[in-house]
Amino acid sequence: METIKVYKYKLDFYYKSLIIYLLFLVSYTLIRGNFSHENFSIVFKDPIIYIALTFVFFSVLLLLLNLITSKQIIFENDKIVLKNRFRQKDILLDDIMYIRFSRERGKKIEGSRKIRIIKLKLKNRKRYIRIRVMEYYDERKMIGDFKKISMSKQ
C-alpha cells in the first residue's frame, strides 16, 4: 500500500430519515390545520404532532452527533487508523493476528453485499474490533484493502 487511503463515515441514512420525518410533519400539520378566512392555525393538541416532533428532534440530534464525531478509517503503509474527532486508535499491521469477513446470511439477493462486517483480531486484545463495511463510502475498495492485509497475514 503506497498511498494513504481515507474512508469516511456515511451520513446518508440520517439525512434521508430527517427529510422523511420533516415531510410527514409538514404534510400532517397541513392536513390537520384549520384554514379560515385567509388564516391558518395549527392544531397543537394532536398527539401525532408531538410524536412526529420527537422523531424530528432525535433525528436532528443523531445527525449532529455523527457530524461532530466524523468517523474515518485511514489506511497507511504500516498501520490502520480508526479516527474520530475526539480520539484516534492506531492499529499496527504487525499487531493484527488475522482478519475475518462476515458474510450475509439467508437468501442470495442480486446486488446485495457479500461482506457486511470485518473483524480484526489483535495480539494484545481479547475481543475483535468490528467494522461495519456498509457504513463507509467506497466499501468495495475498503474490503479490497482489508483483503490485501489479510493475504499478507497468511
N, C-alpha and C positions, 0 to 999 in steps of 0.2 A: 504494500500500500504506500504509494509515493506521496499522495496528497492528503490534506486534511479534508474529511467529509463531514458535513453537519446535517443532521436530520432534525427538523423542528416538529413540535407537537401540533397536531391538527386541532383547530377550534371550530371547524365547520358545523359539528353537531350542536354546539352551544348557540351559534348564530341562527341556525335553522329553527331550533326549538324556541328561541326567543321571538323570532318572527311569527311563528305559528301561534304562540300564546298571545302575542300582541294583536294579530289579525282576529283571533277569536274574541278577545276582549273588546276590540273596537266594533266588530260586527254585532256582537251581543248587546252592547250598550246602544247601538243604533236601532236595533230591533226593539229592545225593551224601553227605550227612551220615549218621552212624550213630545209630540210636535203640536204646538198650539199657537196660532196667530204669530207666525214668524219667530217663535221662541222654541228652544229645545231644552228640556230638562231631563237629567239623568236620574234613574231610579236607584238610590243608594241602599235601599232596604232589601235588595235582592241578594241572597247568599251566593249565587253563582258568580256574581261580580266580585265578591270578596275572595272566592276560591281562585278565580282567574287572576286577580291581582296578586295573590300569594305565589302562584306559578310564575308570573312575570317577575316578581321580586326575586324569587330564588334562582331563576334562570339568569337574571342580570347579575346576581351575586356570584354564581358559579362562573359565568363568563369573565367577570372582573378578576376573580381569584386565579383563573387559568391564564388570563392575560398578564397578570402581575408575575406569576411564577415563571412563565415562558420556558418550559422544559425543552431540553435539547439532548441529543446523543451525538457525540463527536468522536469520529474515528481518526486517530493519529497513527504515526508509524509504529509506536511501541505500546500504545495504550488505548483504551476506550474511556471516554469521559461522559459520565451521566451528570448533566448540569441543569440547574435551575437558577433563578435569580439570587437565591439565598445561600446555596451551598453547591459543592461540586465533589463528585466522587470519581477518583481516578482508579481505573482497573487496568493493571499491567497485563499484557498478553501472557507473560510468564506465570502469572498467578491463576490463570484460567485452567482448570483441570480438563473440562470438556463443556461442550455446548449441546443442549438438547433442543429439538424443534418439535413443538406440539402441533399436531395436525387437527383439522376439523373432523368431528365425528358425525355419523349419521349419513344422510343422503349425499350423493355426489351431485351438486348443483353446478350447472355450467356457468363458468365465470367466477365461481367462488374461490376464495383464497384457500390455499392448501395449508399454509402455516399461519397459525394465529398467535402463538406465544413462543418466545425464545427464552430458554432457561440457561443461565450461566452458573456453573458450579465452580466456586473458587477454592483455593487451597486452604485459606485461613478463615473460611466461613462455613457454618453448618448448613444453612438454608441456601436455596437457589436465589439468584436475582432474576426476577421475571420481567420481561419486556413485552408489552402487547404491541405487535407489529402494526396493526391497523390504526393505531393512534398517532402515527407519524407519517409525514409526507415521504414520498418515494420509497414505499415499503418494499418493493421488489429489489431495489438497489441495496437497501439495508439488509435484506435477507441474503443477498449475494455477498455482501461484506462479511456477515457473520459466517456464511458457509466457507469463505476463504480462510477465516481464522480457524474454523472447525477442522478443515482439511489439513491445516498446518499443525494442528494438535495431534493428529493421528499418526 
